[in-house]
């Protein structure tokens, strides 16, 4: 992978400014996400409505991500991040106006969630592709680990703040905080100067042929067997964790009572675990082989999901959610770094956009299956089955020679499986 960090001095200062900007924005975004999720959960109590919420919040990303990847490889990634943040803030401000005018409804939240998802689909590939432009390659795991820890801290405090605000103030207050944090984030990142990738410089002013660029990205993926295997694994994994990721608030509401503090508690427990996991992977760096670290996380996650599928005390439930949170950075950080280390910089946007597409489509598909099932059978049965399958999937990960080879940080991989 072409790394531009040597041409960008003071990389630590630039990384700090960038991480602060993105996590300030994340804080406001998280407040809104929790507010919408709890609003739908508490006012409907329906697995079907939760399914619709997930579809509106994820599916737009699937359709826009291919173009977002081209933009991330063609244009200034910093500007794309700024435009996306601004667009999300504008959509949120519009929702505030409608709510103040009395047009308060679940369906309005679904529509705004879809608009916000479009902005996120532009932002995420640009963010992941932007980090290697100012970060030395041997520091990518550290920077991504620190970023994960900060994100986890934001995810730790945001449900607490969102829960308090939903109790004491109208929901519009939460939406306005998101607008303010987005503006603040833009002001932080705007002065950041980072050299663009050479391909971006050469292509500025050229007419964009989206389908040609997409074909180049697809050909790049097809010619690298580890990417194909990686995407299949990611897709199956995220499909299987849909019940625990999306139906846990509904499970808690049904089994332990539908009160805000319990919903807040599970989010705090999970985010606290992610904070610890992020610090762990940042300090430890994982095993020498990225795939070995991901395998440990996968199997541990499967076992913890199995436990959540049993009848347990609420405080034991919180402890398991905390433990599950620890495993997430041990999976997400090495998987991101694996791509950042080995994919050519000029293709990073498109490669990460494909990963965004997988993220955006697998959980809605999962909810189309698991959401209605959650209204017909106990959620615990869904967790028992998916937990067992996630654990078994770990054996396929460690057993894939091409993925294990990729995890060794070699630069060339066989083009055929």
C-alpha positions as CSV (number, residue, x, y, z in Angstrom):
1,X,0.0,0.0,0.0
2,X,1.3,3.4,-0.9
3,X,1.7,5.4,2.3
4,X,1.8,9.1,2.3
5,X,2.6,9.8,5.9
6,X,6.3,10.5,5.3
7,X,5.2,13.5,3.2
8,X,2.9,14.7,6.0
9,X,5.0,15.8,9.0
10,X,3.7,16.1,12.5
11,X,1.5,13.1,11.9
12,X,0.7,12.8,15.7
13,X,-0.8,16.3,15.8
14,X,-2.8,15.7,12.6
15,X,-4.0,12.4,13.9
16,X,-5.1,14.0,17.2
17,X,-7.0,16.7,15.4
18,X,-8.7,14.3,13.1
19,X,-9.7,11.9,15.9
20,X,-11.0,14.7,18.1
21,X,-13.1,16.0,15.1
22,X,-14.6,12.6,14.3
23,X,-15.4,11.6,17.8
24,X,-17.0,14.9,18.7
25,X,-19.2,14.3,15.7
26,X,-19.8,10.7,16.8
27,X,-21.0,11.9,20.2
28,X,-23.8,13.9,18.7
29,X,-24.7,11.2,16.2
30,X,-24.8,8.6,19.0
31,X,-27.2,10.7,21.0
32,X,-29.6,10.8,18.0
33,X,-29.2,7.1,17.3
34,X,-30.1,6.1,20.9
35,X,-33.0,8.5,21.0
36,X,-34.5,7.1,17.8
37,X,-33.9,3.5,18.8
38,X,-35.5,3.9,22.3
39,X,-38.3,6.0,20.9
40,X,-39.2,3.2,18.5
41,X,-38.7,0.5,21.1
42,X,-40.7,2.1,23.9
43,X,-43.5,3.5,21.8
44,X,-44.1,0.4,19.6
45,X,-42.6,-2.6,21.4
46,X,-42.7,-4.3,18.0
47,X,-40.0,-6.4,16.3
48,X,-41.5,-5.4,13.0
49,X,-41.1,-1.7,13.7
50,X,-37.6,-2.3,14.9
51,X,-37.0,-4.1,11.5
52,X,-38.2,-1.0,9.6
53,X,-36.0,1.2,11.7
54,X,-33.0,-0.9,10.8
55,X,-33.9,-1.0,7.1
56,X,-34.3,2.8,6.9
57,X,-31.1,3.3,8.9
58,X,-28.9,0.9,6.9
59,X,-30.2,0.2,3.5
60,X,-29.5,3.6,1.9
61,X,-25.8,3.0,2.6
62,X,-25.9,-0.1,0.4
63,X,-27.1,1.9,-2.6
64,X,-24.8,4.9,-2.2
65,X,-21.6,3.2,-1.0
66,X,-20.3,2.2,-4.5
67,X,-20.4,5.8,-5.6
68,X,-19.0,7.0,-2.2
69,X,-16.0,4.7,-2.7
70,X,-15.3,6.3,-6.1
71,X,-15.6,9.7,-4.6
72,X,-13.2,8.8,-1.8
73,X,-10.6,7.7,-4.4
74,X,-11.2,10.6,-6.7
75,X,-11.7,13.6,-4.5
76,X,-10.3,15.3,-1.4
77,X,-11.3,12.9,1.4
78,X,-11.2,15.7,4.0
79,X,-13.8,17.7,2.0
80,X,-16.0,14.7,1.6
81,X,-15.9,14.1,5.4
82,X,-16.9,17.8,6.0
83,X,-19.7,17.7,3.4
84,X,-21.1,14.5,4.9
85,X,-21.0,15.9,8.4
86,X,-22.7,19.1,7.2
87,X,-25.4,17.2,5.4
88,X,-26.2,15.0,8.4
89,X,-26.5,18.1,10.6
90,X,-28.8,19.7,8.1
91,X,-31.1,16.7,8.0
92,X,-31.2,16.6,11.8
93,X,-32.0,20.4,11.9
94,X,-34.9,19.8,9.5
95,X,-36.3,17.0,11.8
96,X,-36.1,19.5,14.7
97,X,-38.2,22.0,12.8
98,X,-40.9,19.3,12.0
99,X,-41.0,18.2,15.6
100,X,-41.4,21.8,16.9
101,X,-44.3,22.2,14.4
102,X,-46.0,19.2,15.9
103,X,-45.2,16.6,13.2
104,X,-43.9,14.1,15.6
105,X,-44.1,10.5,14.4
106,X,-42.1,7.3,14.1
107,X,-42.3,7.5,10.3
108,X,-40.6,10.9,10.3
109,X,-37.8,9.4,12.3
110,X,-37.5,6.6,9.7
111,X,-37.2,9.1,6.8
112,X,-34.6,11.3,8.6
113,X,-32.7,8.1,9.5
114,X,-32.5,7.2,5.8
115,X,-31.2,10.7,5.0
116,X,-28.6,10.5,7.7
117,X,-27.6,7.1,6.4
118,X,-26.8,8.6,3.0
119,X,-24.4,11.0,4.7
120,X,-22.7,8.3,6.7
121,X,-22.2,6.2,3.6
122,X,-20.2,9.0,2.1
123,X,-18.3,9.7,5.3
124,X,-17.2,6.2,6.4
125,X,-15.1,5.1,3.3
126,X,-13.5,8.5,3.2
127,X,-12.6,8.3,6.9
128,X,-11.0,4.8,6.7
129,X,-9.1,5.8,3.5
130,X,-8.0,9.1,4.9
131,X,-6.2,7.8,8.1
132,X,-3.3,6.1,6.2
133,X,-2.6,9.4,4.4
134,X,-1.1,10.9,7.5
135,X,-0.3,7.9,9.7
136,X,2.9,5.8,9.3
137,X,2.1,2.2,8.4
138,X,3.6,0.8,11.6
139,X,1.4,3.0,13.7
140,X,-1.9,2.1,12.0
141,X,-2.9,-0.5,14.7
142,X,-2.1,2.0,17.4
143,X,-4.1,4.9,15.8
144,X,-7.1,2.7,15.0
145,X,-7.0,1.2,18.5
146,X,-6.9,4.7,20.1
147,X,-9.7,5.8,17.8
148,X,-11.7,2.7,18.8
149,X,-11.2,3.5,22.5
150,X,-12.3,7.1,22.1
151,X,-15.3,6.0,20.1
152,X,-16.1,3.5,22.8
153,X,-15.9,6.3,25.4
154,X,-18.3,8.4,23.4
155,X,-20.6,5.4,23.1
156,X,-20.3,4.9,26.8
157,X,-21.4,8.4,27.8
158,X,-23.8,9.0,25.0
159,X,-26.5,6.6,26.2
160,X,-26.3,8.1,29.7
161,X,-26.6,11.6,28.3
162,X,-29.3,10.6,25.9
163,X,-31.2,8.7,28.7
164,X,-31.1,11.7,31.0
165,X,-32.1,14.2,28.3
166,X,-35.0,12.0,27.2
167,X,-36.2,12.0,30.8
168,X,-35.7,15.7,31.5
169,X,-36.1,17.4,28.1
170,X,-38.0,17.1,24.8
171,X,-36.3,14.9,22.1
172,X,-35.6,18.0,20.0
173,X,-32.9,18.9,22.5
174,X,-30.9,15.8,21.6
175,X,-31.3,16.6,17.9
176,X,-30.0,20.1,18.4
177,X,-26.9,18.8,20.2
178,X,-26.1,16.7,17.2
179,X,-26.2,19.8,15.0
180,X,-23.9,21.7,17.3
181,X,-21.4,18.9,17.6
182,X,-21.3,18.5,13.8
183,X,-20.5,22.2,13.3
184,X,-17.8,22.0,16.0
185,X,-16.3,18.9,14.3
186,X,-16.2,20.7,10.9
187,X,-14.4,23.6,12.5
188,X,-11.7,21.3,13.9
189,X,-11.0,19.3,10.8
190,X,-11.2,22.2,8.3
191,X,-7.7,23.6,8.9
192,X,-6.1,20.2,8.7
193,X,-3.6,20.0,5.8
194,X,-2.8,16.5,4.4
195,X,-1.3,15.7,1.0
196,X,-3.8,14.0,-1.3
197,X,-3.1,10.6,-2.9
198,X,-1.3,10.9,-6.3
199,X,-4.2,9.4,-8.1
200,X,-6.6,12.0,-6.7
201,X,-4.3,14.8,-7.8
202,X,-4.1,13.4,-11.3
203,X,-7.8,12.9,-11.7
204,X,-9.0,16.2,-10.5
205,X,-10.8,18.0,-13.3
206,X,-11.4,14.7,-15.2
207,X,-14.9,13.6,-16.1
208,X,-15.9,10.8,-13.8
209,X,-16.9,7.5,-15.3
210,X,-18.4,5.9,-12.3
211,X,-18.9,2.5,-13.8
212,X,-15.3,2.4,-15.1
213,X,-14.0,3.3,-11.7
214,X,-16.3,0.7,-10.0
215,X,-15.1,-1.9,-12.5
216,X,-11.5,-1.1,-11.6
217,X,-12.4,-1.5,-7.9
218,X,-14.2,-4.8,-8.5
219,X,-11.3,-6.1,-10.6
220,X,-8.9,-5.2,-7.9
221,X,-11.0,-7.2,-5.4
222,X,-11.4,-10.1,-7.8
223,X,-7.6,-10.3,-8.3
224,X,-7.0,-10.6,-4.6
225,X,-8.4,-13.8,-3.1
226,X,-8.0,-12.7,0.5
227,X,-10.4,-9.8,-0.1
228,X,-13.1,-12.1,-1.5
229,X,-12.8,-14.5,1.4
230,X,-12.7,-11.6,3.9
231,X,-15.9,-10.1,2.5
232,X,-17.7,-13.4,2.7
233,X,-16.7,-13.9,6.3
234,X,-17.6,-10.3,7.2
235,X,-21.1,-10.7,5.6
236,X,-21.9,-13.9,7.3
237,X,-20.6,-12.7,10.7
238,X,-22.6,-9.5,10.7
239,X,-25.7,-11.4,9.6
240,X,-25.4,-13.8,12.5
241,X,-24.8,-11.1,15.1
242,X,-27.9,-9.2,14.1
243,X,-30.1,-10.5,16.9
244,X,-27.7,-9.6,19.7
245,X,-26.9,-6.3,18.1
246,X,-30.4,-5.1,17.2
247,X,-32.8,-7.1,19.4
248,X,-31.1,-6.8,22.8
249,X,-33.2,-3.7,23.7
250,X,-36.4,-5.6,22.9
251,X,-35.2,-8.6,24.8
252,X,-34.5,-6.5,27.9
253,X,-37.8,-4.7,27.6
254,X,-39.7,-8.1,27.4
255,X,-37.7,-9.9,30.1
256,X,-36.7,-7.2,32.6
257,X,-39.1,-4.3,32.0
258,X,-39.3,-1.4,29.6
259,X,-37.6,1.4,31.5
260,X,-35.0,3.8,30.2
261,X,-32.4,3.0,32.9
262,X,-32.2,-0.7,31.9
263,X,-31.8,0.2,28.2
264,X,-29.2,2.7,29.1
265,X,-27.4,0.2,31.3
266,X,-26.9,-2.4,28.6
267,X,-25.5,0.3,26.3
268,X,-23.2,1.5,29.0
269,X,-22.0,-2.0,29.8
270,X,-21.3,-2.8,26.1
271,X,-19.6,0.5,25.5
272,X,-17.5,0.2,28.6
273,X,-16.3,-3.2,27.3
274,X,-15.5,-1.7,23.9
275,X,-13.4,1.0,25.7
276,X,-11.4,-1.6,27.5
277,X,-11.1,-3.6,24.3
278,X,-9.9,-0.6,22.4
279,X,-7.2,0.2,25.0
280,X,-6.2,-3.5,25.0
281,X,-5.7,-3.7,21.3
282,X,-3.9,-0.4,21.2
283,X,-1.4,-1.4,23.9
284,X,-1.1,-5.0,22.9
285,X,-1.4,-4.8,19.1
286,X,-2.9,-8.3,18.9
287,X,-1.2,-11.4,17.7
288,X,1.4,-11.1,15.0
289,X,-1.1,-12.5,12.6
290,X,-4.2,-10.3,12.3
291,X,-6.4,-13.3,11.5
292,X,-5.5,-15.0,14.8
293,X,-6.7,-12.0,16.7
294,X,-10.0,-11.9,14.7
295,X,-10.5,-15.6,15.3
296,X,-10.1,-15.2,19.1
297,X,-12.7,-12.4,19.0
298,X,-15.1,-14.4,16.8
299,X,-15.1,-17.5,19.0
300,X,-15.4,-15.6,22.2
301,X,-18.3,-13.5,20.8
302,X,-20.1,-16.7,19.8
303,X,-19.8,-18.1,23.3
304,X,-21.0,-14.9,24.9
305,X,-24.0,-14.8,22.6
306,X,-24.9,-18.3,23.7
307,X,-24.9,-17.2,27.3
308,X,-27.2,-14.3,26.5
309,X,-29.6,-16.9,25.1
310,X,-30.1,-18.4,28.5
311,X,-32.3,-17.3,31.4
312,X,-30.0,-15.1,33.5
313,X,-30.2,-12.4,36.1
314,X,-30.2,-8.9,34.6
315,X,-26.9,-8.0,36.3
316,X,-25.3,-11.1,34.8
317,X,-26.7,-10.0,31.5
318,X,-24.9,-6.7,31.9
319,X,-21.7,-8.4,32.6
320,X,-22.0,-10.6,29.5
321,X,-22.7,-7.4,27.4
322,X,-19.6,-5.8,29.0
323,X,-17.5,-8.9,28.0
324,X,-18.9,-8.9,24.5
325,X,-18.0,-5.3,24.2
326,X,-14.3,-6.2,24.9
327,X,-14.3,-8.6,22.0
328,X,-15.5,-6.1,19.3
329,X,-12.2,-4.0,19.0
330,X,-10.3,-7.3,18.8
331,X,-12.2,-7.9,15.6
332,X,-12.9,-4.5,14.1
333,X,-9.4,-3.0,14.6
334,X,-7.3,-5.8,13.0
335,X,-9.8,-6.1,10.2
336,X,-9.6,-2.4,9.3
337,X,-5.8,-2.4,9.7
338,X,-5.5,-5.5,7.5
339,X,-7.0,-3.6,4.6
340,X,-5.2,-0.3,5.3
341,X,-1.9,-2.1,5.3
342,X,-2.3,-4.2,2.2
343,X,-4.7,-2.3,-0.2
344,X,-3.2,0.2,-2.6
345,X,-4.1,3.7,-1.4
346,X,-5.8,4.6,-4.7
347,X,-8.3,1.7,-4.2
348,X,-8.9,2.2,-0.4
349,X,-12.1,4.2,-0.8
350,X,-13.7,1.6,-3.1
351,X,-12.5,-1.3,-1.0
352,X,-13.9,0.2,2.2
353,X,-17.1,1.2,0.4
354,X,-17.7,-2.5,-0.4
355,X,-17.2,-3.3,3.3
356,X,-19.8,-0.5,4.1
357,X,-22.2,-2.1,1.6
358,X,-21.8,-5.4,3.3
359,X,-22.4,-3.8,6.7
360,X,-25.4,-1.9,5.4
361,X,-27.2,-4.8,3.8
362,X,-26.5,-7.8,6.1
363,X,-28.2,-6.4,9.1
364,X,-31.4,-5.3,7.3
365,X,-31.5,-8.7,5.7
366,X,-31.0,-10.2,9.1
367,X,-33.8,-8.1,10.6
368,X,-36.1,-9.1,7.8
369,X,-35.7,-12.7,9.1
370,X,-35.0,-12.2,12.8
371,X,-37.4,-9.3,13.4
372,X,-40.6,-11.1,12.6
373,X,-39.2,-14.2,14.3
374,X,-38.8,-12.2,17.5
375,X,-42.5,-11.6,17.5
376,X,-43.2,-15.3,17.1
377,X,-40.6,-17.0,19.3
378,X,-38.4,-16.0,22.2
379,X,-35.4,-14.0,21.3
380,X,-33.3,-16.4,23.4
381,X,-33.8,-19.1,20.8
382,X,-32.4,-16.8,18.1
383,X,-29.4,-16.0,20.3
384,X,-28.7,-19.7,21.0
385,X,-28.7,-20.6,17.3
386,X,-26.7,-17.6,16.1
387,X,-24.2,-17.8,18.9
388,X,-23.4,-21.4,18.1
389,X,-23.0,-20.5,14.4
390,X,-20.7,-17.6,15.2
391,X,-18.5,-19.8,17.3
392,X,-18.3,-22.4,14.5
393,X,-17.5,-19.7,12.0
394,X,-14.2,-19.0,13.9
395,X,-12.9,-22.4,12.6
396,X,-13.6,-21.4,9.0
397,X,-11.6,-18.1,9.6
398,X,-8.5,-19.8,11.1
399,X,-8.8,-22.6,8.5
400,X,-8.6,-20.3,5.5
401,X,-5.1,-20.4,4.2
402,X,-5.4,-17.3,2.1
403,X,-6.8,-15.2,5.0
404,X,-4.1,-16.4,7.4
405,X,-1.5,-15.5,4.7
406,X,-3.1,-12.0,4.4
407,X,-2.9,-11.7,8.2
408,X,0.9,-12.1,8.1
409,X,1.2,-8.6,6.5
410,X,2.7,-9.8,3.3
411,X,2.2,-7.4,0.3
412,X,1.3,-9.9,-2.4
413,X,-1.4,-12.6,-2.3
414,X,-2.4,-15.2,-4.7
415,X,-5.1,-14.0,-7.1
416,X,-6.8,-17.3,-7.3
417,X,-8.3,-19.2,-4.4
